[in-house]
Amino acid sequence: MTHGLPHGPAWLLAAALVVFAGVLLGFASVPLAPSPAFLPAFLTLVLAINLLTGVLLVAQYRDGGSARLLMLSFAHLWAAATIVPHALVFAGVVTEDGLLGGTPSSAQWLWVSWHVGFPVLLGVALMPWPPSWHRRLEAESGRTRRVVVGVALVLAGAWGFAALVTLGADQVPVIIIGFDYSVLSQRYGPGLSLVVTLAVAAALLGVLRRRRAGIEVWALVGLVAALGDLVITLVAHYRFSLGWYGAR
């Protein structure tokens, strides 16, 4: 975690993402035609990337890497675990009406779980840690046990929330009607944006306080991208709008 990757390209990419998001915000609500093939292809790609990244980070941690690698892996595994039920519930991805007994709002709530859980876990991985965290998580003995327990908690959290919004779909708030998710944007959007912004701020503070952050700077780029994705999607208000496509 403390060697290697040059920081300049990472900071430039993060700045470019901020500029891109700012430009796209002005056109986010422009409607576009639905593309049935887009979401299955997109979710498959994101699932593969997050799963591969999570597994590689776990392997690096088990081989003696920093505890922050383990926490970063949990963020990617949370995303991968949430994408699976999200794809199954989303109408038109696996089946015409979706699976698991969910509703359109179930798929939207799973999107919330993905787009809040992932950046919050990244923020925890990058923020300043008390010394006791490092001592406990970087002890050579028990690394495999910590991986198993951590992954189990991630899967339980992600899939537990998925069960809540699918099996209990009639009890969760309706946040989308047709393609219009204005209720999500207006009622919950400010709070969700604040949470992810705080995660970015905590991560940035942690990276800046560590003089040789290495790979952490690239994880911060991912966190900036996650915030942009969330904000642009919320501003767009409609599925299959320019903002909805562009955020992805």
CYANA upper distance limits for C-alpha pairs under 8 A (distance plus 0.5 A):
  1 MET  CA     65 GLY  CA      7.85
  1 MET  CA     66 SER  CA      6.73
  1 MET  CA     68 ARG  CA      8.33
  1 MET  CA     69 LEU  CA      8.15
  1 MET  CA    213 ALA  CA      6.91
  1 MET  CA    214 GLY  CA      5.99
  1 MET  CA    215 ILE  CA      6.32
  1 MET  CA    216 GLU  CA      7.43
  2 THR  CA    212 ARG  CA      5.70
  2 THR  CA    213 ALA  CA      5.84
  2 THR  CA    214 GLY  CA      5.52
  2 THR  CA    215 ILE  CA      8.04
  3 HIS  CA    212 ARG  CA      7.32
  3 HIS  CA    213 ALA  CA      8.04
  3 HIS  CA    214 GLY  CA      5.86
  3 HIS  CA    215 ILE  CA      8.41
  4 GLY  CA    214 GLY  CA      6.44
  4 GLY  CA    215 ILE  CA      8.29
  5 LEU  CA    214 GLY  CA      5.79
  5 LEU  CA    215 ILE  CA      6.76
  6 PRO  CA     10 ALA  CA      8.07
  6 PRO  CA    214 GLY  CA      7.71
  7 HIS  CA     11 TRP  CA      6.82
  7 HIS  CA    214 GLY  CA      7.70
  7 HIS  CA    217 VAL  CA      7.20
  8 GLY  CA     12 LEU  CA      6.72
  9 PRO  CA     13 LEU  CA      6.54
 10 ALA  CA     14 ALA  CA      6.70
 10 ALA  CA    217 VAL  CA      6.89
 10 ALA  CA    218 TRP  CA      6.27
 10 ALA  CA    221 VAL  CA      7.09
 11 TRP  CA     15 ALA  CA      6.68
 11 TRP  CA    217 VAL  CA      8.11
 11 TRP  CA    221 VAL  CA      7.99
 12 LEU  CA     16 ALA  CA      6.60
 13 LEU  CA     17 LEU  CA      6.67
 13 LEU  CA    221 VAL  CA      7.55
 14 ALA  CA     18 VAL  CA      6.92
 14 ALA  CA    220 LEU  CA      8.47
 14 ALA  CA    221 VAL  CA      5.62
 14 ALA  CA    224 VAL  CA      6.98
 14 ALA  CA    225 ALA  CA      8.08
 15 ALA  CA     19 VAL  CA      6.86
 16 ALA  CA     20 PHE  CA      6.56
 17 LEU  CA     21 ALA  CA      6.51
 17 LEU  CA    224 VAL  CA      7.92
 17 LEU  CA    225 ALA  CA      6.99
 17 LEU  CA    228 GLY  CA      8.10
 18 VAL  CA     22 GLY  CA      6.64
 18 VAL  CA    224 VAL  CA      8.07
 18 VAL  CA    225 ALA  CA      8.50
 18 VAL  CA    228 GLY  CA      7.66
 19 VAL  CA     23 VAL  CA      6.80
 20 PHE  CA     24 LEU  CA      6.62
 21 ALA  CA     25 LEU  CA      6.57
 21 ALA  CA    228 GLY  CA      6.33
 21 ALA  CA    232 ILE  CA      7.44
 21 ALA  CA    247 ALA  CA      8.38
 22 GLY  CA     26 GLY  CA      7.72
 23 VAL  CA     27 PHE  CA      8.04
 24 LEU  CA     28 ALA  CA      6.35
 24 LEU  CA    232 ILE  CA      7.87
 24 LEU  CA    243 GLY  CA      7.12
 24 LEU  CA    246 GLY  CA      7.83
 25 LEU  CA    232 ILE  CA      6.37
 25 LEU  CA    235 VAL  CA      7.57
 25 LEU  CA    236 ALA  CA      8.33
 25 LEU  CA    243 GLY  CA      7.48
 27 PHE  CA    242 LEU  CA      7.27
 27 PHE  CA    243 GLY  CA      7.30
 28 ALA  CA    232 ILE  CA      7.11
 28 ALA  CA    233 THR  CA      8.21
 28 ALA  CA    235 VAL  CA      7.01
 28 ALA  CA    236 ALA  CA      5.12
 28 ALA  CA    241 SER  CA      7.18
 28 ALA  CA    242 LEU  CA      5.74
 28 ALA  CA    243 GLY  CA      4.20
 28 ALA  CA    244 TRP  CA      7.64
 28 ALA  CA    246 GLY  CA      8.48
 29 SER  CA    235 VAL  CA      7.77
 29 SER  CA    236 ALA  CA      4.94
 29 SER  CA    237 HIS  CA      7.20
 29 SER  CA    238 TYR  CA      7.42
 29 SER  CA    241 SER  CA      6.18
 29 SER  CA    242 LEU  CA      6.77
 29 SER  CA    243 GLY  CA      6.59
 30 VAL  CA    236 ALA  CA      8.37
 30 VAL  CA    241 SER  CA      5.98
 30 VAL  CA    242 LEU  CA      5.86
 30 VAL  CA    243 GLY  CA      7.86
 31 PRO  CA    238 TYR  CA      8.32
 31 PRO  CA    240 PHE  CA      7.08
 31 PRO  CA    241 SER  CA      4.73
 31 PRO  CA    242 LEU  CA      6.60
 32 LEU  CA    240 PHE  CA      6.20
 32 LEU  CA    241 SER  CA      5.57
 32 LEU  CA    242 LEU  CA      6.68
 33 ALA  CA    240 PHE  CA      6.94
 33 ALA  CA    241 SER  CA      8.32
 34 PRO  CA    240 PHE  CA      5.92
 35 SER  CA     39 LEU  CA      8.28
 35 SER  CA    240 PHE  CA      8.24
 36 PRO  CA     40 PRO  CA      8.32
 36 PRO  CA     92 GLY  CA      7.35
 36 PRO  CA     93 VAL  CA      8.24
 37 ALA  CA     41 ALA  CA      6.85
 38 PHE  CA     42 PHE  CA      6.54
 39 LEU  CA     43 LEU  CA      6.42
 39 LEU  CA     93 VAL  CA      7.20
 40 PRO  CA     44 THR  CA      6.58
 40 PRO  CA     87 ALA  CA      8.04
 40 PRO  CA     93 VAL  CA      5.81
 40 PRO  CA     94 VAL  CA      8.21
 41 ALA  CA     45 LEU  CA      6.76
 42 PHE  CA     46 VAL  CA      6.72
 43 LEU  CA     47 LEU  CA      6.39
 43 LEU  CA     83 ILE  CA      7.44
 43 LEU  CA     87 ALA  CA      7.62
 44 THR  CA     48 ALA  CA      6.71
 45 LEU  CA     49 ILE  CA      6.74
 46 VAL  CA     50 ASN  CA      6.55
 46 VAL  CA     80 ALA  CA      8.22
 47 LEU  CA     51 LEU  CA      6.48
 47 LEU  CA     79 ALA  CA      8.11
 47 LEU  CA     80 ALA  CA      5.63
 47 LEU  CA     83 ILE  CA      6.99
 47 LEU  CA     84 VAL  CA      8.23
 48 ALA  CA     52 LEU  CA      6.49
 48 ALA  CA     80 ALA  CA      8.30
 49 ILE  CA     53 THR  CA      6.49
 50 ASN  CA     54 GLY  CA      6.46
 50 ASN  CA     76 HIS  CA      5.43
 50 ASN  CA     77 LEU  CA      6.95
 50 ASN  CA     79 ALA  CA      7.15
 50 ASN  CA     80 ALA  CA      6.11
 51 LEU  CA     55 VAL  CA      6.69
 51 LEU  CA     76 HIS  CA      7.12
 51 LEU  CA     77 LEU  CA      6.51
 51 LEU  CA     80 ALA  CA      6.16
 52 LEU  CA     56 LEU  CA      6.66
 53 THR  CA     57 LEU  CA      6.64
 53 THR  CA     73 SER  CA      7.53
 53 THR  CA     76 HIS  CA      7.16
 54 GLY  CA     58 VAL  CA      6.73
 54 GLY  CA     72 LEU  CA      8.00
 54 GLY  CA     73 SER  CA      4.74
 54 GLY  CA     74 PHE  CA      7.29
 54 GLY  CA     75 ALA  CA      8.23
 54 GLY  CA     76 HIS  CA      5.66
 54 GLY  CA     77 LEU  CA      5.94
 55 VAL  CA     59 ALA  CA      6.74
 55 VAL  CA     73 SER  CA      7.54
 56 LEU  CA     60 GLN  CA      6.76
 56 LEU  CA     73 SER  CA      8.47
 57 LEU  CA     61 TYR  CA      6.72
 57 LEU  CA     69 LEU  CA      6.09
 57 LEU  CA     70 LEU  CA      6.90
 57 LEU  CA     72 LEU  CA      7.70
 57 LEU  CA     73 SER  CA      5.83
 58 VAL  CA     62 ARG  CA      6.70
 58 VAL  CA     69 LEU  CA      7.47
 58 VAL  CA     70 LEU  CA      6.21
 58 VAL  CA     73 SER  CA      6.54
 58 VAL  CA    147 VAL  CA      7.70
 59 ALA  CA     63 ASP  CA      6.74
 60 GLN  CA     64 GLY  CA      7.20
 60 GLN  CA     65 GLY  CA      5.91
 60 GLN  CA     69 LEU  CA      7.71
 61 TYR  CA     65 GLY  CA      4.66
 61 TYR  CA     66 SER  CA      6.58
 61 TYR  CA     67 ALA  CA      7.10
 61 TYR  CA     69 LEU  CA      6.34
 61 TYR  CA     70 LEU  CA      6.35
 61 TYR  CA    143 ARG  CA      8.37
 62 ARG  CA    143 ARG  CA      6.56
 62 ARG  CA    144 THR  CA      7.15
 64 GLY  CA    138 GLU  CA      8.36
 64 GLY  CA    140 GLU  CA      7.74
 65 GLY  CA     69 LEU  CA      7.26
 65 GLY  CA    138 GLU  CA      8.44
 66 SER  CA     70 LEU  CA      7.91
 66 SER  CA    138 GLU  CA      6.97
 67 ALA  CA     71 MET  CA      7.14
 67 ALA  CA    134 HIS  CA      7.10
 67 ALA  CA    137 LEU  CA      6.03
 67 ALA  CA    138 GLU  CA      6.02
 68 ARG  CA     72 LEU  CA      6.58
 68 ARG  CA    125 ALA  CA      5.92
 68 ARG  CA    126 LEU  CA      7.58
 69 LEU  CA     73 SER  CA      6.64
 69 LEU  CA    125 ALA  CA      8.23
 70 LEU  CA     74 PHE  CA      6.99
 70 LEU  CA    147 VAL  CA      7.92
 71 MET  CA     75 ALA  CA      7.24
 71 MET  CA    121 LEU  CA      7.64
 71 MET  CA    122 LEU  CA      7.88
 71 MET  CA    124 VAL  CA      7.90
 71 MET  CA    125 ALA  CA      5.47
 72 LEU  CA     76 HIS  CA      7.23
 72 LEU  CA    121 LEU  CA      7.68
 72 LEU  CA    122 LEU  CA      6.37
 72 LEU  CA    125 ALA  CA      6.08
 72 LEU  CA    219 ALA  CA      8.42
 73 SER  CA     77 LEU  CA      6.58
 74 PHE  CA     78 TRP  CA      6.45
 74 PHE  CA    121 LEU  CA      7.51
 74 PHE  CA    150 GLY  CA      7.83
 74 PHE  CA    151 VAL  CA      7.27
 74 PHE  CA    154 VAL  CA      7.12
 75 ALA  CA     79 ALA  CA      6.94
 75 ALA  CA    117 GLY  CA      7.83
 75 ALA  CA    118 PHE  CA      5.43
 75 ALA  CA    119 PRO  CA      7.72
 75 ALA  CA    120 VAL  CA      8.41
 75 ALA  CA    121 LEU  CA      5.46
 75 ALA  CA    122 LEU  CA      6.18
 76 HIS  CA     80 ALA  CA      6.75
 76 HIS  CA    118 PHE  CA      7.23
 77 LEU  CA     81 ALA  CA      6.44
 77 LEU  CA    151 VAL  CA      8.19
 77 LEU  CA    154 VAL  CA      7.74
 77 LEU  CA    155 LEU  CA      8.44
 78 TRP  CA     82 THR  CA      6.60
 78 TRP  CA    114 TRP  CA      7.80
 78 TRP  CA    117 GLY  CA      7.51
 78 TRP  CA    118 PHE  CA      6.80
 78 TRP  CA    154 VAL  CA      6.39
 78 TRP  CA    155 LEU  CA      7.41
 78 TRP  CA    158 ALA  CA      6.77
 79 ALA  CA     83 ILE  CA      6.57
 79 ALA  CA    114 TRP  CA      5.95
 79 ALA  CA    117 GLY  CA      8.03
 79 ALA  CA    118 PHE  CA      6.27
 80 ALA  CA     84 VAL  CA      7.24
 81 ALA  CA     85 PRO  CA      8.11
 81 ALA  CA    155 LEU  CA      6.89
 81 ALA  CA    158 ALA  CA      6.69
 81 ALA  CA    159 TRP  CA      7.58
 82 THR  CA     86 HIS  CA      6.68
 82 THR  CA    110 LEU  CA      7.25
 82 THR  CA    113 SER  CA      7.65
 82 THR  CA    114 TRP  CA      6.34
 82 THR  CA    158 ALA  CA      6.17
 82 THR  CA    159 TRP  CA      7.43
 82 THR  CA    162 ALA  CA      7.94
 83 ILE  CA     87 ALA  CA      6.47
 83 ILE  CA    110 LEU  CA      8.40
 83 ILE  CA    114 TRP  CA      7.63
 84 VAL  CA     88 LEU  CA      6.86
 85 PRO  CA     89 VAL  CA      6.50
 85 PRO  CA    100 LEU  CA      8.47
 85 PRO  CA    110 LEU  CA      8.15
 85 PRO  CA    159 TRP  CA      8.30
 85 PRO  CA    162 ALA  CA      7.09
 86 HIS  CA     90 PHE  CA      6.47
 86 HIS  CA    107 ALA  CA      6.02
 86 HIS  CA    110 LEU  CA      6.10
 86 HIS  CA    111 TRP  CA      7.35
 87 ALA  CA     93 VAL  CA      6.50
 87 ALA  CA     94 VAL  CA      7.31
 87 ALA  CA    107 ALA  CA      8.42
 88 LEU  CA     93 VAL  CA      7.47
 88 LEU  CA     94 VAL  CA      6.39
 88 LEU  CA     95 THR  CA      8.25
 88 LEU  CA     98 GLY  CA      6.35
 88 LEU  CA     99 LEU  CA      5.83
 88 LEU  CA    100 LEU  CA      7.45
 89 VAL  CA     97 ASP  CA      8.48
 89 VAL  CA     98 GLY  CA      5.02
 89 VAL  CA     99 LEU  CA      5.42
 89 VAL  CA    100 LEU  CA      6.62
 89 VAL  CA    101 GLY  CA      8.07
 89 VAL  CA    102 GLY  CA      6.40
 89 VAL  CA    103 THR  CA      7.97
 89 VAL  CA    104 PRO  CA      8.37
 89 VAL  CA    106 SER  CA      7.59
 89 VAL  CA    107 ALA  CA      6.11
 90 PHE  CA     94 VAL  CA      8.18
 90 PHE  CA     97 ASP  CA      8.06
 90 PHE  CA     98 GLY  CA      5.77
 90 PHE  CA     99 LEU  CA      8.23
 90 PHE  CA    104 PRO  CA      7.50
 90 PHE  CA    107 ALA  CA      5.83
 91 ALA  CA     95 THR  CA      6.85
 91 ALA  CA     96 GLU  CA      5.85
 91 ALA  CA     97 ASP  CA      5.05
 91 ALA  CA     98 GLY  CA      4.80
 91 ALA  CA     99 LEU  CA      8.48
 91 ALA  CA    104 PRO  CA      8.02
 92 GLY  CA     96 GLU  CA      4.89
 92 GLY  CA     97 ASP  CA      6.84
 92 GLY  CA     98 GLY  CA      7.12
 93 VAL  CA     98 GLY  CA      7.77
 94 VAL  CA     98 GLY  CA      7.06
 94 VAL  CA     99 LEU  CA      8.35
 95 THR  CA     99 LEU  CA      7.52
 98 GLY  CA    102 GLY  CA      7.84
100 LEU  CA    166 THR  CA      6.81
100 LEU  CA    167 LEU  CA      7.97
101 GLY  CA    166 THR  CA      6.32
101 GLY  CA    167 LEU  CA      6.96
101 GLY  CA    169 ALA  CA      8.26
102 GLY  CA    106 SER  CA      5.88
102 GLY  CA    107 ALA  CA      7.81
102 GLY  CA    165 VAL  CA      7.58
102 GLY  CA    166 THR  CA      4.79
102 GLY  CA    167 LEU  CA      7.36
102 GLY  CA    169 ALA  CA      6.25
103 THR  CA    107 ALA  CA      7.37
103 THR  CA    166 THR  CA      7.70
103 THR  CA    169 ALA  CA      6.84
104 PRO  CA    108 GLN  CA      7.04
104 PRO  CA    176 ILE  CA      7.20
104 PRO  CA    177 ILE  CA      8.28
104 PRO  CA    178 GLY  CA      8.50
105 SER  CA    109 TRP  CA      6.54
105 SER  CA    169 ALA  CA      8.32
105 SER  CA    172 VAL  CA      8.42
105 SER  CA    173 PRO  CA      8.06
105 SER  CA    174 VAL  CA      6.06
105 SER  CA    175 ILE  CA      6.11
105 SER  CA    176 ILE  CA      6.15
106 SER  CA    110 LEU  CA      6.74
106 SER  CA    165 VAL  CA      5.72
106 SER  CA    166 THR  CA      6.30
106 SER  CA    169 ALA  CA      6.78
106 SER  CA    172 VAL  CA      8.41
107 ALA  CA    111 TRP  CA      6.81
108 GLN  CA    112 VAL  CA      6.92
108 GLN  CA    175 ILE  CA      7.76
108 GLN  CA    176 ILE  CA      7.76
109 TRP  CA    113 SER  CA      6.79
109 TRP  CA    165 VAL  CA      7.50
110 LEU  CA    114 TRP  CA      6.71
110 LEU  CA    161 PHE  CA      8.38
110 LEU  CA    162 ALA  CA      7.03
110 LEU  CA    165 VAL  CA      8.16
111 TRP  CA    115 HIS  CA      6.53
112 VAL  CA    116 VAL  CA      6.34
112 VAL  CA    117 GLY  CA      8.42
113 SER  CA    117 GLY  CA      5.95
113 SER  CA    118 PHE  CA      8.43
113 SER  CA    158 ALA  CA      8.08
113 SER  CA    161 PHE  CA      8.26
114 TRP  CA    118 PHE  CA      6.30
115 HIS  CA    119 PRO  CA      7.24
115 HIS  CA    226 ALA  CA      7.39
115 HIS  CA    230 LEU  CA      6.99
116 VAL  CA    120 VAL  CA      6.57
116 VAL  CA    192 LEU  CA      7.53
116 VAL  CA    195 VAL  CA      8.20
116 VAL  CA    196 VAL  CA      6.98
117 GLY  CA    121 LEU  CA      6.62
118 PHE  CA    122 LEU  CA      6.78
119 PRO  CA    123 GLY  CA      6.51
119 PRO  CA    196 VAL  CA      6.76
119 PRO  CA    199 ALA  CA      7.14
119 PRO  CA    200 VAL  CA      8.22
119 PRO  CA    223 LEU  CA      6.16
119 PRO  CA    226 ALA  CA      6.86
119 PRO  CA    227 LEU  CA      8.07
120 VAL  CA    124 VAL  CA      6.78
120 VAL  CA    195 VAL  CA      8.16
120 VAL  CA    196 VAL  CA      6.85
120 VAL  CA    199 ALA  CA      5.98
121 LEU  CA    125 ALA  CA      6.69
122 LEU  CA    126 LEU  CA      6.79
122 LEU  CA    199 ALA  CA      8.08
122 LEU  CA    203 ALA  CA      8.06
122 LEU  CA    219 ALA  CA      7.86
122 LEU  CA    220 LEU  CA      8.37
122 LEU  CA    223 LEU  CA      7.20
123 GLY  CA    127 MET  CA      6.31
123 GLY  CA    199 ALA  CA      5.07
123 GLY  CA    200 VAL  CA      6.59
123 GLY  CA    202 ALA  CA      6.66
123 GLY  CA    203 ALA  CA      5.35
123 GLY  CA    223 LEU  CA      8.08
124 VAL  CA    199 ALA  CA      7.86
124 VAL  CA    202 ALA  CA      8.29
124 VAL  CA    203 ALA  CA      7.70
125 ALA  CA    203 ALA  CA      8.11
126 LEU  CA    202 ALA  CA      7.90
126 LEU  CA    203 ALA  CA      5.12
126 LEU  CA    204 LEU  CA      8.06
126 LEU  CA    206 GLY  CA      6.19
126 LEU  CA    207 VAL  CA      6.98
126 LEU  CA    216 GLU  CA      7.28
126 LEU  CA    220 LEU  CA      8.24
127 MET  CA    202 ALA  CA      5.48
127 MET  CA    203 ALA  CA      4.85
127 MET  CA    204 LEU  CA      7.71
127 MET  CA    205 LEU  CA      6.97
127 MET  CA    206 GLY  CA      4.72
127 MET  CA    207 VAL  CA      7.62
128 PRO  CA    202 ALA  CA      7.97
128 PRO  CA    203 ALA  CA      8.15
128 PRO  CA    205 LEU  CA      7.64
128 PRO  CA    206 GLY  CA      5.01
128 PRO  CA    207 VAL  CA      8.47
128 PRO  CA    209 ARG  CA      8.25
129 TRP  CA    133 TRP  CA      6.93
129 TRP  CA    134 HIS  CA      7.96
130 PRO  CA    134 HIS  CA      7.84
131 PRO  CA    135 ARG  CA      6.93
132 SER  CA    136 ARG  CA      6.64
133 TRP  CA    137 LEU  CA      6.47
134 HIS  CA    138 GLU  CA      6.09
135 ARG  CA    139 ALA  CA      6.58
137 LEU  CA    143 ARG  CA      8.02
137 LEU  CA    146 ARG  CA      8.20
138 GLU  CA    143 ARG  CA      8.13
139 ALA  CA    143 ARG  CA      7.74
142 GLY  CA    146 ARG  CA      6.69
143 ARG  CA    147 VAL  CA      6.78
144 THR  CA    148 VAL  CA      6.76
145 ARG  CA    149 VAL  CA      6.61
146 ARG  CA    150 GLY  CA      6.36
147 VAL  CA    151 VAL  CA      6.50
148 VAL  CA    152 ALA  CA      6.57
149 VAL  CA    153 LEU  CA      6.73
150 GLY  CA    154 VAL  CA      6.74
151 VAL  CA    155 LEU  CA      6.66
152 ALA  CA    156 ALA  CA      6.50
153 LEU  CA    157 GLY  CA      6.52
154 VAL  CA    158 ALA  CA      6.62
155 LEU  CA    159 TRP  CA      6.31
155 LEU  CA    160 GLY  CA      8.37
156 ALA  CA    160 GLY  CA      5.96
157 GLY  CA    161 PHE  CA      6.66
158 ALA  CA    162 ALA  CA      6.84
159 TRP  CA    163 ALA  CA      6.60
160 GLY  CA    164 LEU  CA      6.78
161 PHE  CA    165 VAL  CA      6.91
162 ALA  CA    166 THR  CA      6.64
163 ALA  CA    167 LEU  CA      5.96
163 ALA  CA    168 GLY  CA      7.74
164 LEU  CA    168 GLY  CA      5.74
164 LEU  CA    169 ALA  CA      7.71
165 VAL  CA    169 ALA  CA      5.40
165 VAL  CA    172 VAL  CA      6.86
168 GLY  CA    172 VAL  CA      7.35
174 VAL  CA    183 VAL  CA      8.39
175 ILE  CA    181 TYR  CA      6.24
175 ILE  CA    182 SER  CA      7.88
175 ILE  CA    183 VAL  CA      5.56
175 ILE  CA    184 LEU  CA      5.45
176 ILE  CA    180 ASP  CA      6.04
176 ILE  CA    181 TYR  CA      4.57
176 ILE  CA    182 SER  CA      7.50
176 ILE  CA    183 VAL  CA      7.07
176 ILE  CA    184 LEU  CA      7.50
177 ILE  CA    181 TYR  CA      6.82
179 PHE  CA    238 TYR  CA      5.89
179 PHE  CA    239 ARG  CA      5.59
179 PHE  CA    240 PHE  CA      8.31
180 ASP  CA    237 HIS  CA      6.46
180 ASP  CA    238 TYR  CA      5.17
180 ASP  CA    239 ARG  CA      7.21
181 TYR  CA    185 SER  CA      7.07
181 TYR  CA    237 HIS  CA      5.85
181 TYR  CA    238 TYR  CA      6.44
181 TYR  CA    239 ARG  CA      8.19
182 SER  CA    186 GLN  CA      6.40
182 SER  CA    234 LEU  CA      8.40
182 SER  CA    237 HIS  CA      5.48
182 SER  CA    238 TYR  CA      7.86
183 VAL  CA    187 ARG  CA      6.12
183 VAL  CA    188 TYR  CA      8.05
184 LEU  CA    188 TYR  CA      5.77
184 LEU  CA    189 GLY  CA      6.52
184 LEU  CA    234 LEU  CA      8.02
185 SER  CA    189 GLY  CA      4.84
185 SER  CA    190 PRO  CA      8.02
185 SER  CA    234 LEU  CA      5.42
185 SER  CA    235 VAL  CA      7.31
185 SER  CA    237 HIS  CA      6.98
186 GLN  CA    190 PRO  CA      7.72
188 TYR  CA    192 LEU  CA      6.71
189 GLY  CA    193 SER  CA      6.47
189 GLY  CA    234 LEU  CA      6.86
190 PRO  CA    194 LEU  CA      6.62
191 GLY  CA    195 VAL  CA      6.81
192 LEU  CA    196 VAL  CA      6.91
193 SER  CA    197 THR  CA      6.48
193 SER  CA    227 LEU  CA      7.96
193 SER  CA    230 LEU  CA      7.66
193 SER  CA    231 VAL  CA      7.11
194 LEU  CA    198 LEU  CA      6.62
195 VAL  CA    199 ALA  CA      6.88
196 VAL  CA    200 VAL  CA      6.79
196 VAL  CA    227 LEU  CA      6.75
197 THR  CA    201 ALA  CA      6.71
197 THR  CA    227 LEU  CA      7.39
198 LEU  CA    202 ALA  CA      6.59
199 ALA  CA    203 ALA  CA      6.60
200 VAL  CA    204 LEU  CA      6.51
200 VAL  CA    220 LEU  CA      8.08
200 VAL  CA    223 LEU  CA      6.89
200 VAL  CA    224 VAL  CA      7.29
200 VAL  CA    227 LEU  CA      8.34
201 ALA  CA    205 LEU  CA      6.64
202 ALA  CA    206 GLY  CA      6.74
203 ALA  CA    207 VAL  CA      6.67
203 ALA  CA    220 LEU  CA      7.35
204 LEU  CA    208 LEU  CA      6.57
204 LEU  CA    220 LEU  CA      7.61
205 LEU  CA    209 ARG  CA      6.65
206 GLY  CA    210 ARG  CA      7.00
207 VAL  CA    211 ARG  CA      8.13
207 VAL  CA    213 ALA  CA      6.41
207 VAL  CA    216 GLU  CA      7.35
207 VAL  CA    217 VAL  CA      7.26
208 LEU  CA    213 ALA  CA      8.38
213 ALA  CA    217 VAL  CA      6.74
214 GLY  CA    218 TRP  CA      8.31
215 ILE  CA    219 ALA  CA      7.11
216 GLU  CA    220 LEU  CA      6.74
217 VAL  CA    221 VAL  CA      7.03
218 TRP  CA    222 GLY  CA      7.12
219 ALA  CA    223 LEU  CA      6.88
220 LEU  CA    224 VAL  CA      6.74
221 VAL  CA    225 ALA  CA      6.73
222 GLY  CA    226 ALA  CA      6.65
223 LEU  CA    227 LEU  CA      6.85
224 VAL  CA    228 GLY  CA      6.80
225 ALA  CA    229 ASP  CA      6.58
226 ALA  CA    230 LEU  CA      6.73
227 LEU  CA    231 VAL  CA      6.68
228 GLY  CA    232 ILE  CA      6.44
228 GLY  CA    247 ALA  CA      7.48
229 ASP  CA    233 THR  CA      6.54
229 ASP  CA    247 ALA  CA      5.04
229 ASP  CA    248 ARG  CA      6.91
230 LEU  CA    234 LEU  CA      6.69
230 LEU  CA    247 ALA  CA      8.01
231 VAL  CA    235 VAL  CA      6.63
232 ILE  CA    236 ALA  CA      6.63
232 ILE  CA    243 GLY  CA      6.24
232 ILE  CA    244 TRP  CA      7.69
232 ILE  CA    247 ALA  CA      6.29
233 THR  CA    237 HIS  CA      7.36
233 THR  CA    243 GLY  CA      6.32
233 THR  CA    244 TRP  CA      5.64
233 THR  CA    247 ALA  CA      6.54
235 VAL  CA    243 GLY  CA      8.04
236 ALA  CA    241 SER  CA      7.09
236 ALA  CA    242 LEU  CA      8.03
236 ALA  CA    243 GLY  CA      5.61
236 ALA  CA    244 TRP  CA      6.68
238 TYR  CA    244 TRP  CA      7.49
239 ARG  CA    244 TRP  CA      6.24
240 PHE  CA    244 TRP  CA      6.16
240 PHE  CA    245 TYR  CA      6.71
241 SER  CA    245 TYR  CA      6.80
242 LEU  CA    246 GLY  CA      6.25
243 GLY  CA    247 ALA  CA      6.22
244 TRP  CA    248 ARG  CA      7.36
